Amino acid sequence: MNDCKKYVEMISSMVDGELTAQQETELRTHIDQCGECAKVYDAFVSISDVLDDDLVAPPETLAKGVMYKINLQKKGGKRFVFGRYTAIAACIALVLVGASHFGLLNGSNPDTTAPMNLSKAADNESVAMGSSFGDSAVGDGTTSGTSGDNRTDEPDQTMLTSGVPAIENTDGSVLLFGFASDTITAAANNNEAEKEPMFLFNAKEIRVFEGKYYTEEENKDKNNLLFTLSTEEQLSAFSEFLTALPDESAEYAPEDAEIIDKDPMLTLYVPADLEKDETAKDKIISVWFVEGKLWCVVADADTPKSTENAINEKILYKAEGLQDKFEAFIEKIDKTDDIT
Amino acid sequence: MTREEEDILIAQVQEGDNASFELLVIENQTKVYNLALRMVGNAEDAYDMSQEAFIKAYNSLAFFRGESRFSVWLYRLTTNVCLDFLRSQGRKQHGSLTYMNNEDDDKELEIPDDRFSPETLAEKKELREAVNHGLMSLPKEYRAILLLREIDGLSYEEIAEALSLEEGTVKSRIFRARKRLCAILTSDGNFSYGLSSKKAKEV
């Protein structure tokens, strides 16, 4: 048996073709005489055969996806940053989450001059909305804190999970990708290029406006605040949600200007956390709804020219599949004429 | 693709010819993808891992000195991308999927039953399921090393180089990985994977 102990390890090496001819002869002689070692040999060979002959073809989009990404980063002259898109995606999801989970649609902000039809709609519809959004993966994800796992298994949830990522020529120029990466790590890195999404993680308050956000000089009174996330509970739920998300992103194409020149459907306003970073600027995230996809662009709040930002910084997010939820949302808030 | 062809393509990429990189991707994607697939256990993550590995390879190709084969270097990148991913997953799940603790390494190999003998080998498909299932129960480092050997066909020497290990360590880890895999299959009743479960249902 002592011999066998030596031989079984040699069997492993023999399966891998790592024995000298002499060793192999010795081992084969032993296997011929030892039933137990013969069984080990059979088992190791079978495992090896199975692993070896079971190669599956990779998805056809793999090579093209890699090349697309590489060409983009080359063109942009900037290392492609995974992670920031996730944060943006989360923000959009938060619009829904905020509306349902936190029941904030009823809440009006004393600073707002025009809560208008929104809160009216919310009064009538809040129960129905709560239940319909409660069924959504977005809602589940936030409450359970295991959103990533839940949603990954659901093929119909393509907005924040990538499904099997595919390149799709949606309008001749826009490709969609799914990326999985450890986004929270990326965001937490002090790496200059990856700092971007931190403003979301650090947010002490997130204000959600209907339509465009107007800067001071334009006309601040026109702003229509829907709700604000500000309690610690809300923001930590938000952070938790952010960290559970996979990436999905696309980059700006010139044709996109047609869409993002128009007013967004929603705007998320994130005041900078000046305690942590004196130089931080307030950010706004503009949200559009285009052919079943959600788009968003991040910009500094004092220069909310979304198109310029998309071109210069290539911060553009396009996500598929949340159309139904958003349509329901828009219906509820009695605003169907905006983007579609 | 011969090593010479590979070297030419790499030189072309380093000079800025992206089309050559695509050829390298196409040449290596099956092995990279299958390595990732068995490392992470599902197609969706495997796709992401493969893509990340290739993009990493591209971005660090400037540092590739051609001391090893490009494929070996690429498999190492893939393995590391997958291990990082699994570690982050492990943190999220607050638990380890590791089937056994390290003490089991010192136990003697259980002798597999007859099911693996070529004469009585159960349907290969069943065995394949059992092995793939068992793989996911292996500690991820063991899984990685076994897969570099089995899927990517690296020699012990190449694995040692790729993972910065001694060749002797590679040899013993591969053996341990197989030993554990046998133990997992046995204890799951997976040497009779399909059969035992079918019987159970009938009763």
Interface residues (C-beta under 8 A of the other chain):
Chain A: K5 V8 E9 S12 S13 V15 D16 E18 E36 A38 K39 V40 D42 A43 F44 S46 I47 S48 V50 L51 D52 D54 L55 V56 A57 P58 P59 L62 A63 G65 V66 M67 K69 I70 N71 Q73 K74 R79 F80 G148 T152 S162 G163 V164 P165 G178 F179 A180 S181 D182 T185 A244 P246
Chain B: N18 F21 E22 V25 I26 Q29 T30 K31 V32 Y33 N34 L37 R38 A43 E44 D45 Y47 D48 M49 S50 Q51 E52 F54 I55 Y58 N59 D84 F85 S88 K92 E108 L109 I111 P112 D113 D114 F116 S117 P118 L121 K124 L127 R128 V131 N132 L146 L147 R149 E150 I151 S155 Y156 K171 S172 I174 F175 R178 K179 L181 C182
